[in-house]
Amino acid sequence: MLTSVFTAVLLGVSSLGVAIPKADIQQQNEVFQRLWGTDFVWKFDDLPAKGGVTEERIPYSGSIYLDKHGGTVSALRKYDRAFHGGRPLATAWEQWDTTAYQQPVSQPGGLFGRRQVTRIGTPNWHGHCNGWTAATIRHAEPQQSVTRNGVVFTPADIKGLLADLYIYNHVEDLSGSSGNIQAGLFHAVVANWLGRGGHPLGMEADPGPEKWNYPAFTFNSTSAKRSERQVEVKLNLVYAKESQGEYQKSPRIQRTKSFHYRLDLNAAGEITGGQFYGDSSRIDMLWVPLLPKPSKQPGHERGNPHINVDRILAIWRDSVPEETRKLWLVADPAPEDRVLDAVATRALVPVHHSTSVAAVSRSADTAAVAPTADSPAAAEGPVAAPAALADIDVPAEMEGRSQ
């Protein structure tokens, strides 16, 4: 009996983990080509073991504007005064939206609140954490107050407007087709986006019914070959945590998630799958925020119809010095935020930003690799034509009032 158990353990350790589906491989290839203009790298040895944003781009820790506290009504009251003649249009919509998605909620009840009862109400975790996450990835922290039609928007107000702008806006889901992102795809996405691109990622941090989103901005890892086709990896992913309330100058609160997994490789050394170990952190999603669309338009169907994208982004631009804004090279930038004289660095430069040299120099460990016949990148044949950004929807996992 002991021999059988030992044999089963050995087979479990040496067997292949969860394979990356061909459709997920093709999606990653297409998305990276569309947003970066270069190939997604699958070869493990050609991917960086660490990377992330520069110090000035560390995301600010902002408020998550819980629904039970009224969401972003404070900032929207100022917006209504400035642009709606004081009529509470945007405010009323937010007040409705923060109470519209009620669910059975467990809370203290009975005599002296000594037992838990279930009532219909707004869950304690509903809020704007995905809106804050998108805003702090795409925008430098507002630094100075801005006046519109006699109304002064402080940096805290502007951060509230940005959080509301992005709560229902479309994102690019990089998590694949599994219920939670699997080990092989997780490593490839983190190493390409944070390692090669130096671009933050939205992270839906906890598998389960509650949605808690944070901006992940740097990582480091160690690895050890277990066989010719298997690699053991330990990776620390650093992310920004929300602040308790919105500050005029936000703190930088950081947390780390530690991951431990095995990667499966093909004969060319490219990642084909993997498996998380029992002592590893697990997350639900990795995602990237995209250019915000007007409310009620494709890609932002559920947004507040009484706020204007261009007005809010213009307020943000006036609150941040131009030299600071030029440091924000983001995927899918607004035309006004394209950096036409971006300096070439080791990091990639997203599409729509131009460099001041003919091409961005990349060291050998970040160069794109032509796929071999049995590689993930070649498995589906030619990459499909890029989809229109307007056709990308918010993933189902992020719909509703999410944290």
C-alpha positions in Angstrom: 0.0 0.0 0.0 2.8 2.4 0.9 4.5 1.7 -2.4 1.4 2.5 -4.3 0.9 5.8 -2.6 4.5 6.7 -3.2 4.2 5.9 -6.9 1.1 7.9 -7.2 2.8 10.9 -5.6 5.7 10.6 -8.0 3.4 10.4 -11.0 1.5 13.5 -9.7 4.7 15.5 -9.4 6.1 14.5 -12.8 2.8 14.7 -14.8 1.9 17.7 -16.9 -0.1 20.5 -15.3 -3.0 22.5 -16.9 -2.3 23.2 -20.6 -2.8 26.6 -22.1 -5.7 26.3 -24.6 -4.9 27.2 -28.2 -7.6 29.9 -28.2 -5.9 31.6 -25.1 -2.5 31.5 -26.9 -4.0 33.1 -29.9 -5.7 35.8 -27.8 -2.4 36.7 -26.0 -0.6 36.9 -29.3 -3.2 39.1 -31.0 -3.6 41.4 -28.0 0.1 42.0 -27.5 0.6 42.6 -31.2 -2.3 45.1 -31.3 -1.3 47.0 -28.2 2.5 46.8 -28.4 3.3 46.2 -32.1 5.5 43.2 -31.3 5.3 39.5 -30.5 4.3 38.0 -27.2 7.2 35.8 -26.0 6.5 32.3 -24.9 10.1 31.0 -24.5 10.9 30.8 -20.8 14.6 31.5 -21.1 13.9 34.7 -23.2 11.5 36.1 -20.5 12.9 38.4 -17.8 12.9 37.1 -14.2 12.0 40.5 -12.8 10.6 43.8 -13.9 8.1 46.5 -13.4 7.4 50.2 -13.5 9.9 53.0 -12.7 9.7 54.6 -9.3 7.8 57.7 -10.5 5.1 55.4 -11.9 4.3 53.5 -8.8 0.5 53.6 -8.6 -1.1 55.9 -6.0 -3.2 54.3 -3.2 -6.6 55.8 -3.7 -10.1 55.3 -2.3 -12.3 52.4 -3.4 -15.5 54.5 -2.8 -17.6 51.9 -1.2 -21.2 51.9 -2.2 -22.4 51.8 1.4 -20.7 55.2 1.8 -22.3 56.7 -1.3 -19.6 55.9 -3.9 -18.3 58.9 -5.7 -21.2 61.3 -4.9 -18.9 63.9 -3.3 -16.9 64.5 -6.5 -20.1 64.2 -8.7 -21.8 66.9 -6.8 -19.0 69.3 -7.9 -19.3 67.9 -11.4 -23.0 68.7 -11.4 -22.4 72.3 -10.2 -19.8 72.9 -12.9 -21.5 71.3 -15.9 -25.2 70.8 -15.1 -26.0 74.1 -13.5 -26.4 72.5 -10.2 -28.9 69.9 -11.3 -28.0 66.7 -9.5 -27.9 64.5 -12.7 -24.6 62.6 -12.3 -25.1 62.5 -8.5 -28.6 61.0 -8.7 -27.4 58.3 -11.1 -24.6 57.4 -8.7 -27.0 57.3 -5.8 -29.2 54.9 -7.8 -26.2 52.8 -9.0 -24.8 52.3 -5.5 -28.1 50.8 -4.2 -29.3 49.0 -7.3 -27.3 45.8 -7.0 -28.5 44.3 -3.7 -27.9 40.7 -2.6 -28.6 38.6 0.4 -26.1 40.0 3.0 -25.2 38.4 6.3 -25.1 40.8 9.2 -25.5 40.9 13.0 -29.1 40.6 14.2 -31.3 39.3 16.9 -31.1 40.4 20.5 -28.0 42.5 21.0 -26.7 41.5 17.6 -25.5 38.1 18.9 -26.4 36.1 15.8 -26.0 36.4 12.1 -29.1 37.1 10.0 -29.5 37.4 6.2 -31.1 40.4 4.8 -31.3 41.9 1.3 -28.8 44.8 1.1 -25.7 46.2 -0.6 -22.7 44.0 0.1 -20.0 45.6 2.1 -17.4 45.0 -0.6 -19.3 46.7 -3.5 -17.5 49.8 -4.7 -15.1 51.3 -7.2 -11.8 49.4 -6.6 -11.7 48.4 -10.3 -12.3 52.1 -11.2 -9.4 53.2 -8.9 -7.2 50.4 -10.3 -7.7 51.5 -13.9 -7.3 55.2 -13.1 -4.0 54.7 -11.2 -2.6 52.5 -14.0 -3.5 54.9 -16.7 -3.0 58.3 -15.0 -0.4 60.1 -13.0 -1.8 61.2 -9.6 -3.4 64.6 -9.9 -1.2 67.3 -8.2 -3.0 70.6 -8.4 -6.6 71.9 -8.2 -8.4 72.8 -11.4 -11.3 75.3 -11.9 -14.2 74.8 -14.3 -17.1 77.3 -14.5 -16.2 78.6 -11.1 -16.0 75.2 -9.4 -12.7 74.1 -7.9 -11.8 70.4 -8.3 -9.1 69.4 -5.9 -6.7 66.5 -6.6 -9.0 64.3 -4.4 -12.0 65.3 -6.4 -10.3 64.5 -9.7 -9.3 61.0 -8.4 -13.0 60.4 -7.6 -14.0 61.5 -11.1 -11.5 59.1 -12.6 -12.6 56.2 -10.5 -16.2 56.8 -11.6 -15.2 57.1 -15.2 -13.5 53.7 -15.3 -15.8 51.5 -13.1 -17.7 50.2 -16.0 -15.3 50.9 -18.9 -14.0 48.0 -21.0 -10.8 46.2 -20.2 -8.6 43.6 -21.9 -8.9 40.4 -19.9 -5.6 38.5 -20.0 -6.7 35.6 -17.8 -7.6 33.0 -20.4 -10.7 30.8 -20.6 -10.3 29.0 -17.2 -12.3 30.0 -14.2 -9.1 31.5 -12.6 -5.9 32.3 -14.4 -3.7 29.2 -14.6 0.0 29.0 -13.8 1.5 28.8 -17.3 -0.5 31.8 -18.6 0.0 33.7 -15.3 3.8 33.6 -15.7 3.8 34.5 -19.4 1.5 37.5 -18.9 3.4 38.9 -15.9 6.8 38.4 -17.6 5.7 40.0 -20.9 3.6 42.9 -19.5 5.6 43.8 -16.4 8.9 42.4 -17.4 9.2 43.4 -21.0 6.8 46.3 -21.1 7.1 47.8 -17.6 3.3 48.2 -17.8 1.1 47.7 -14.6 -1.6 45.1 -14.6 -5.0 45.1 -13.0 -5.3 42.1 -10.6 -8.6 40.6 -9.4 -6.9 39.2 -6.3 -9.2 36.7 -4.7 -10.9 33.8 -6.4 -14.5 33.7 -5.1 -17.7 35.7 -5.2 -16.1 38.9 -3.9 -14.2 41.0 -6.3 -11.1 42.9 -5.0 -9.0 44.6 -7.7 -5.6 46.2 -7.3 -2.8 47.5 -9.6 0.2 45.1 -9.7 3.3 47.0 -10.7 6.5 45.0 -10.1 7.7 41.4 -9.7 10.7 39.3 -9.1 11.2 35.6 -9.4 13.6 32.7 -9.0 13.5 29.4 -10.9 15.0 25.9 -11.0 14.9 23.4 -13.8 13.3 20.1 -12.6 13.7 18.4 -16.0 14.3 19.4 -19.6 10.6 20.3 -19.9 9.7 21.5 -16.4 10.7 24.5 -14.4 9.8 25.3 -10.7 9.2 29.1 -10.2 8.8 31.2 -7.1 7.5 34.7 -7.9 6.6 37.7 -5.8 4.1 40.2 -7.2 3.9 43.6 -5.7 0.7 45.6 -5.8 -0.8 48.8 -4.5 -3.4 48.7 -1.7 -6.2 51.2 -1.4 -6.2 54.0 1.1 -8.8 54.6 3.8 -10.5 57.6 2.1 -9.2 59.9 -0.6 -6.2 62.2 0.1 -5.1 65.3 -1.8 -1.7 63.6 -1.9 -2.1 59.8 -1.8 0.1 57.5 0.1 1.9 54.5 -1.5 0.7 51.4 0.3 2.2 48.2 -1.0 1.5 44.5 -0.5 3.0 41.4 -2.0 1.5 38.1 -3.1 3.8 35.1 -3.3 3.3 32.4 -6.0 4.9 29.0 -6.3 4.3 26.9 -9.4 5.7 24.5 -12.0 5.8 25.4 -15.7 5.6 22.9 -18.5 7.8 23.6 -21.6 7.8 22.2 -25.1 10.9 21.0 -27.0 11.6 24.7 -28.0 11.6 25.7 -24.3 8.3 27.6 -24.6 5.6 27.6 -21.9 2.7 25.3 -22.7 1.1 25.0 -19.3 1.8 24.6 -15.6 0.5 23.9 -12.1 0.3 25.9 -8.9 1.6 24.3 -5.8 -0.5 24.1 -2.6 1.5 26.8 -0.9 1.0 29.3 -3.7 -1.2 32.4 -3.7 -4.0 32.2 -6.3 -5.8 35.0 -8.1 -8.8 35.3 -10.3 -7.8 37.7 -13.1 -5.1 39.8 -14.7 -6.4 42.6 -16.9 -5.4 45.9 -18.6 -7.6 49.0 -18.7 -8.2 50.6 -22.1 -9.1 54.0 -23.4 -12.4 55.0 -21.7 -15.4 55.2 -24.0 -18.4 57.6 -23.7 -21.1 56.5 -21.4 -23.8 54.3 -23.0 -21.6 53.6 -26.0 -20.1 50.1 -26.8 -17.5 49.3 -24.2 -19.1 51.5 -21.6 -22.8 50.6 -21.7 -23.4 50.8 -18.0 -21.5 54.0 -17.2 -23.0 57.1 -15.7 -24.7 58.9 -18.7 -24.3 62.3 -17.1 -20.4 62.5 -17.1 -18.3 63.3 -20.1 -15.1 61.5 -20.8 -13.3 64.4 -22.5 -14.2 66.8 -19.7 -12.8 64.6 -17.0 -9.6 63.7 -18.9 -9.1 67.4 -19.6 -9.4 68.2 -15.9 -6.9 65.5 -15.1 -4.4 66.9 -17.8 -4.6 70.4 -16.3 -3.9 68.9 -12.8 -0.6 67.2 -13.8 2.5 68.8 -15.3 3.2 67.9 -18.9 6.7 66.5 -18.1 5.0 64.1 -15.6 2.3 63.0 -18.1 5.0 62.2 -20.6 6.2 59.4 -18.3 2.8 57.6 -18.7 3.3 55.4 -21.7 0.1 53.3 -21.5 -1.5 50.8 -23.8 -4.3 52.3 -25.9 -3.7 56.0 -25.1 -6.0 58.8 -25.8 -4.9 60.9 -28.8 -4.1 63.8 -26.5 -1.9 61.6 -24.3 0.2 60.1 -27.0 3.9 60.7 -26.3 5.5 61.6 -29.7 9.0 62.0 -28.4 9.2 59.0 -26.0 12.8 58.1 -25.3 13.9 54.5 -26.2 14.6 52.3 -23.2 14.9 48.7 -22.4 11.2 48.6 -22.0 8.9 48.3 -25.0 6.8 51.2 -26.1 3.1 50.7 -26.7 1.5 51.3 -30.1 0.6 55.0 -30.8 3.6 56.3 -28.9 6.5 57.3 -31.1 10.2 57.1 -30.1 12.9 59.6 -30.7 15.1 57.0 -32.3 14.4 54.7 -35.2 13.6 51.7 -33.1 13.4 50.7 -29.4 16.5 48.8 -28.5 15.9 45.5 -26.7 18.4 43.3 -25.1 18.6 39.6 -25.9 16.5 38.6 -22.9 13.5 40.7 -24.1 13.7 40.1 -27.8 10.7 38.6 -29.5 11.3 35.0 -30.8 9.9 33.5 -34.0 7.8 30.5 -33.0 8.9 27.0 -33.9 6.5 24.5 -35.4 5.4 23.0 -32.0 5.4 26.3 -30.2 2.3 27.9 -28.6 2.7 31.0 -30.8 2.4 28.8 -33.9 -0.2 26.4 -32.7 -3.1 28.3 -34.2 -1.4 29.5 -37.4 -1.5 33.2 -38.4 -2.7 35.7 -35.9 -6.1 37.0 -36.6 -6.7 40.5 -37.7 -6.9 42.9 -34.7 -10.4 43.4 -33.3 -11.7 47.0 -33.0 -11.2 48.3 -29.5 -14.9 49.3 -29.4 -15.8 45.6 -29.7 -14.1 44.6 -26.4 -16.4 44.2 -23.5 -16.0 44.2 -19.7 -15.4 40.6 -18.7 -18.3 39.0 -16.9 -16.2 38.5 -13.8 -15.9 42.3 -13.4 -19.5 43.2 -14.2 -21.7 44.8 -11.5 -20.5 46.8 -8.6 -17.1 45.3 -8.1 -14.3 45.7 -5.6 
